[in-house]
Amino acid sequence: MVQMLEKGVETDVATTVDTNISTIEIALLIYPDCQLAAIYGLTDLFSLASSWAMALEGRAGETGIRISHWKMEGDTVSCIWDSHPGEPHALRYVIAPPSIVMPEKMQSMTPASQWLSAQHAEGVTVCSVCAGAFVLAETGLINGRRATTHWAFADRLSERFPGIDVAPDNMIIDDGDVITAGGILAWADLGLLLVEKLLGQTVMLETARFLIVDPPRASQARYKAFLPRFDHGDREVLQIQHQFHATPELQKSVGELADGVNLSERTLQRRFFRATKLKLTEYHQNVRIMKARQLLETTNGSIESIAWSVGYTDPAAFRKIFGRLTGTTPNVYRGDVRV
């Protein structure tokens, strides 16, 4: 019997912050004319956050986040600095920083974009800040997705890459496997968002207080977060995850999804759960609700239109699942995050 990823199925899904902080590697991409202040600022921010994590949890001698710098030179991208030299690399996030030149003067970033694509294919979450979105856009990974950049560059990004739904009013758009941040100093918002994801809200807040900066609004600190993992090594499962994040409104049966990756339904379900710790339907619902949250925060669309855009034709079913996964209603959520 064909099992469908139906629009009204209820699930109980626990979402937790990843607190295994022994080796969490974040790579910073240095491309021609990029903003080195962002590279060194993020390096300091992540190092400081690691120190706070150790101090707060009494784990002296451990390191929360490993930082590595990767430089595009000619046709290659290679590591030129590492906070943990000698250890095998295990990238979890890659960040393309802002550029200090206008987008029309940016060089071709094909080697950097190819490297980003290769990392994404291995399950690494790729991120951009400001004009770094142009480097990310060359990968094609944000075609058909909402992405943000500096408000002054939004029209140029849309013209050069018409397949992207550019949302310049957003400071951060978190698509799970792809994260984009807006202004030239939004690297601080992105950095704090990643600190919260990886080391928890307390560490993020202490880091922000020490730096005397506001916590990022996009972190949604008062709500539970859906933190999908993409570094599990199962390529077929990763392909399905990428489909869900790129097209949350996707309507395919388990059989159709399995056929698309040349697996049986039972094998796909078993491997998907093993890799993500969620059933296919549960994962898909989490992606849809994550997208709905973003739309509630950043648009004035009706609840019904938002429900439809993320794949729910029945607003009542949408409200029920939204409440189960967030603990509140869509209307209350929108009011809280806009206070």
C-alpha positions as CSV (number, residue, x, y, z in Angstrom):
1,M,0.0,0.0,0.0
2,V,1.3,3.4,-0.9
3,Q,2.1,5.6,2.2
4,M,1.6,9.3,1.7
5,L,3.3,12.2,3.4
6,E,-0.1,13.6,4.4
7,K,-0.9,17.1,5.4
8,G,-2.7,16.5,8.6
9,V,-0.7,13.8,10.5
10,E,0.1,14.6,14.1
11,T,3.5,13.9,15.6
12,D,5.4,14.5,18.8
13,V,8.9,15.6,17.9
14,A,11.4,16.6,20.6
15,T,13.9,19.2,19.4
16,T,17.1,19.8,21.3
17,V,20.2,21.9,21.0
18,D,23.3,20.0,19.9
19,T,25.4,20.1,23.1
20,N,28.2,17.7,22.0
21,I,30.8,20.4,21.7
22,S,34.0,18.4,21.4
23,T,34.6,18.9,17.7
24,I,32.3,21.2,15.9
25,E,34.2,22.7,13.0
26,I,33.1,25.9,11.3
27,A,35.0,26.8,8.1
28,L,35.4,30.5,7.1
29,L,35.9,31.0,3.3
30,I,38.4,33.6,2.2
31,Y,37.8,34.7,-1.4
32,P,39.2,37.6,-3.3
33,D,38.2,41.0,-1.8
34,C,36.2,39.4,1.0
35,Q,35.8,41.3,4.3
36,L,38.6,40.1,6.5
37,A,37.1,41.8,9.5
38,A,34.3,39.3,9.3
39,I,36.8,36.4,9.1
40,Y,38.7,37.6,12.2
41,G,35.6,38.8,14.0
42,L,33.8,35.4,13.6
43,T,37.0,33.7,14.7
44,D,37.1,35.7,17.9
45,L,33.3,35.3,18.4
46,F,33.5,31.5,18.1
47,S,36.6,31.3,20.3
48,L,34.9,33.5,22.9
49,A,31.8,31.4,22.8
50,S,33.9,28.2,23.3
51,S,35.5,29.8,26.4
52,W,32.1,30.7,27.8
53,A,30.9,27.1,27.2
54,M,33.9,25.8,29.1
55,A,33.5,28.3,32.0
56,L,29.7,27.8,32.3
57,E,29.9,24.0,32.2
58,G,33.2,23.5,34.1
59,R,34.9,21.6,31.3
60,A,38.3,23.2,31.3
61,G,40.6,21.9,28.6
62,E,37.7,21.3,26.1
63,T,37.0,23.4,23.0
64,G,33.5,24.1,21.9
65,I,34.0,25.2,18.3
66,R,36.9,24.5,16.0
67,I,37.5,27.2,13.5
68,S,39.4,26.8,10.2
69,H,40.1,29.3,7.4
70,W,39.9,28.2,3.8
71,K,41.3,30.4,1.0
72,M,40.5,30.5,-2.7
73,E,43.7,30.9,-4.6
74,G,43.6,30.4,-8.4
75,D,41.5,27.2,-9.1
76,T,41.8,25.7,-5.6
77,V,40.5,26.2,-2.1
78,S,42.7,25.0,0.7
79,C,43.0,25.4,4.5
80,I,45.5,28.0,5.5
81,W,44.7,28.2,9.3
82,D,43.2,25.9,11.8
83,S,42.5,26.2,15.5
84,H,43.0,22.4,15.8
85,P,46.0,21.7,13.5
86,G,46.8,18.1,12.8
87,E,43.3,16.8,13.3
88,P,41.2,15.5,10.4
89,H,38.7,18.0,9.1
90,A,35.0,17.4,9.8
91,L,33.2,20.5,8.6
92,R,29.7,21.2,9.9
93,Y,29.2,24.8,8.6
94,V,30.9,26.9,6.0
95,I,30.5,30.7,5.9
96,A,31.0,32.9,2.9
97,P,31.7,36.4,4.4
98,P,30.8,39.8,2.9
99,S,32.7,41.4,0.1
100,I,34.4,44.8,0.4
101,V,33.8,45.6,-3.2
102,M,30.5,46.1,-4.9
103,P,28.9,43.0,-6.5
104,E,29.5,44.1,-10.1
105,K,33.3,44.3,-9.3
106,M,33.5,40.9,-7.6
107,Q,35.7,38.4,-9.4
108,S,34.4,35.1,-10.7
109,M,34.1,32.8,-7.7
110,T,33.8,29.5,-9.6
111,P,36.4,27.6,-7.5
112,A,34.9,28.8,-4.3
113,S,31.4,28.0,-5.4
114,Q,32.4,24.5,-6.6
115,W,34.0,23.9,-3.2
116,L,30.8,25.1,-1.4
117,S,28.7,22.8,-3.6
118,A,31.0,19.9,-2.8
119,Q,30.8,20.6,1.0
120,H,27.0,20.9,0.8
121,A,26.8,17.5,-1.0
122,E,28.6,16.0,2.0
123,G,26.1,17.3,4.4
124,V,27.7,20.6,5.4
125,T,25.4,23.6,6.1
126,V,26.5,26.5,3.8
127,C,26.1,30.1,4.9
128,S,26.6,33.6,3.4
129,V,26.7,37.1,4.8
130,C,25.8,40.2,2.7
131,A,27.4,40.0,-0.7
132,G,28.7,36.5,0.1
133,A,25.2,35.6,-1.2
134,F,26.6,36.1,-4.7
135,V,29.3,33.5,-4.1
136,L,26.7,31.1,-2.7
137,A,24.3,31.9,-5.6
138,E,26.9,30.6,-8.1
139,T,26.4,27.2,-6.7
140,G,22.7,27.1,-7.7
141,L,21.9,25.9,-4.2
142,I,19.5,28.8,-3.5
143,N,17.6,28.7,-6.8
144,G,14.0,28.4,-5.9
145,R,14.6,29.4,-2.3
146,R,14.2,32.5,-0.2
147,A,17.6,34.2,0.5
148,T,18.7,37.5,1.9
149,T,21.6,39.9,1.2
150,H,22.3,43.6,1.8
151,W,19.3,45.6,0.9
152,A,21.4,47.7,-1.6
153,F,22.4,44.5,-3.4
154,A,19.0,42.8,-3.6
155,D,18.0,44.0,-7.1
156,R,21.4,43.0,-8.5
157,L,21.2,39.6,-6.9
158,S,17.7,39.1,-8.4
159,E,18.8,40.3,-11.8
160,R,21.9,38.1,-11.9
161,F,20.2,35.0,-10.4
162,P,16.5,35.3,-11.2
163,G,15.8,31.8,-9.8
164,I,16.3,33.1,-6.2
165,D,13.5,34.6,-4.2
166,V,15.4,37.5,-2.7
167,A,14.0,38.8,0.7
168,P,16.1,41.9,1.5
169,D,14.0,42.8,4.6
170,N,15.2,39.7,6.5
171,M,18.3,39.8,8.6
172,I,18.7,36.0,8.6
173,I,16.9,33.3,6.6
174,D,17.6,29.8,8.1
175,D,16.8,27.1,5.6
176,G,18.4,24.3,7.7
177,D,21.1,23.3,5.1
178,V,21.5,26.8,3.8
179,I,21.6,30.0,5.9
180,T,21.8,33.5,4.5
181,A,22.4,36.8,6.4
182,G,21.8,40.3,5.3
183,G,23.9,43.4,6.1
184,I,27.6,43.7,6.0
185,L,27.8,43.4,9.8
186,A,25.3,40.6,10.0
187,W,28.1,38.2,10.5
188,A,27.7,38.9,14.2
189,D,24.0,37.9,14.0
190,L,24.9,34.7,12.0
191,G,27.7,33.9,14.4
192,L,25.5,34.2,17.5
193,L,22.8,32.1,15.7
194,L,25.3,29.3,15.2
195,V,26.5,29.6,18.7
196,E,23.0,29.1,20.0
197,K,22.4,26.1,17.7
198,L,25.7,24.4,18.7
199,L,26.3,25.5,22.3
200,G,22.9,26.6,23.6
201,Q,21.0,29.7,24.4
202,T,22.9,30.5,27.7
203,V,26.3,30.5,26.0
204,M,24.9,32.6,23.1
205,L,23.5,35.2,25.6
206,E,26.7,35.4,27.6
207,T,28.7,35.8,24.4
208,A,26.4,38.6,23.2
209,R,26.5,40.4,26.6
210,F,30.3,40.3,26.6
211,L,30.5,41.7,23.1
212,I,27.7,44.2,24.0
213,V,25.6,43.3,21.0
214,D,21.9,42.3,20.8
215,P,21.1,38.6,20.4
216,P,20.0,37.9,16.8
217,R,16.3,38.2,16.3
218,A,16.4,35.3,13.8
219,S,17.6,33.0,16.5
220,Q,14.0,32.8,17.9
221,A,15.4,32.2,21.4
222,R,12.1,31.9,23.1
223,Y,11.0,29.0,20.9
224,K,12.1,25.5,20.3
225,A,14.3,25.1,17.3
226,F,14.4,22.4,14.6
227,L,18.0,21.5,14.2
228,P,18.4,19.0,11.3
229,R,21.7,17.1,10.9
230,F,23.1,16.8,7.4
231,D,26.5,15.3,8.2
232,H,25.4,11.7,8.7
233,G,27.0,10.4,5.5
234,D,23.9,8.8,3.8
235,R,23.8,10.4,0.4
236,E,20.3,9.1,-0.5
237,V,18.8,10.4,2.7
238,L,20.7,13.7,2.2
239,Q,19.1,14.0,-1.2
240,I,15.6,13.6,0.3
241,Q,16.4,16.2,3.0
242,H,17.5,18.7,0.4
243,Q,14.3,18.2,-1.5
244,F,12.2,18.9,1.7
245,H,14.1,22.0,2.5
246,A,14.1,23.4,-1.0
247,T,10.4,22.6,-1.6
248,P,8.5,22.3,1.7
249,E,5.2,22.1,-0.2
250,L,6.4,18.9,-1.9
251,Q,3.6,16.3,-2.3
252,K,5.2,12.9,-2.9
253,S,4.4,9.5,-1.5
254,V,7.1,7.5,0.3
255,G,7.2,5.2,-2.8
256,E,7.9,8.1,-5.1
257,L,10.6,9.4,-2.8
258,A,12.1,6.0,-2.6
259,D,12.0,5.5,-6.4
260,G,13.8,8.8,-6.8
261,V,16.8,7.5,-4.9
262,N,16.6,3.9,-6.1
263,L,15.6,2.4,-2.8
264,S,12.7,0.4,-1.5
265,E,10.2,2.1,0.7
266,R,11.2,0.1,3.7
267,T,14.9,0.7,3.2
268,L,14.4,4.4,2.7
269,Q,12.3,4.7,5.9
270,R,14.8,2.7,7.9
271,R,17.8,4.6,6.7
272,F,16.1,8.0,7.0
273,F,15.2,7.4,10.6
274,R,18.7,6.1,11.4
275,A,20.3,9.2,9.8
276,T,17.9,11.9,11.1
277,K,16.2,10.2,14.2
278,L,12.9,11.2,12.7
279,K,10.4,9.5,10.4
280,L,10.0,10.9,6.9
281,T,6.6,12.5,7.8
282,E,7.9,13.9,11.1
283,Y,10.9,15.5,9.4
284,H,8.8,17.0,6.6
285,Q,6.4,18.5,9.1
286,N,9.2,20.1,11.0
287,V,10.6,21.6,7.8
288,R,7.2,23.0,6.9
289,I,6.6,24.5,10.3
290,M,10.1,26.0,10.3
291,K,9.3,27.7,6.9
292,A,5.9,28.8,8.3
293,R,7.6,30.5,11.3
294,Q,9.8,32.5,9.0
295,L,6.8,33.7,7.0
296,L,4.9,34.6,10.1
297,E,7.9,36.7,11.3
298,T,8.6,38.5,8.0
299,T,5.4,38.8,6.1
300,N,1.8,39.9,6.6
301,G,0.3,36.9,4.8
302,S,-2.8,35.3,6.2
303,I,-2.5,32.1,8.2
304,E,-4.4,30.3,5.4
305,S,-2.0,31.6,2.7
306,I,1.0,30.7,4.7
307,A,-0.4,27.2,5.4
308,W,-0.9,26.7,1.7
309,S,2.5,28.0,0.7
310,V,4.2,25.3,3.0
311,G,2.0,22.5,1.8
312,Y,-1.1,22.4,4.0
313,T,-4.5,22.8,2.2
314,D,-6.4,22.4,5.5
315,P,-5.7,25.4,7.8
316,A,-7.1,23.5,10.8
317,A,-4.6,20.7,10.3
318,F,-1.8,23.3,9.9
319,R,-2.8,25.0,13.2
320,K,-2.9,21.7,15.0
321,I,0.6,20.6,13.9
322,F,2.0,24.1,14.4
323,G,0.7,24.0,18.0
324,R,2.1,20.6,18.6
325,L,5.6,21.5,17.4
326,T,5.8,25.1,18.8
327,G,3.5,25.0,21.8
328,T,1.5,28.0,20.6
329,T,-0.8,29.1,17.8
330,P,0.3,30.9,14.6
331,N,-1.4,34.1,15.6
332,V,0.2,34.2,19.1
333,Y,3.6,33.3,17.6
334,R,3.4,36.1,15.1
335,G,2.5,38.6,17.9
336,D,5.3,37.4,20.2
337,V,8.1,37.6,17.6
338,R,7.0,41.1,16.5
339,V,6.9,42.7,19.9
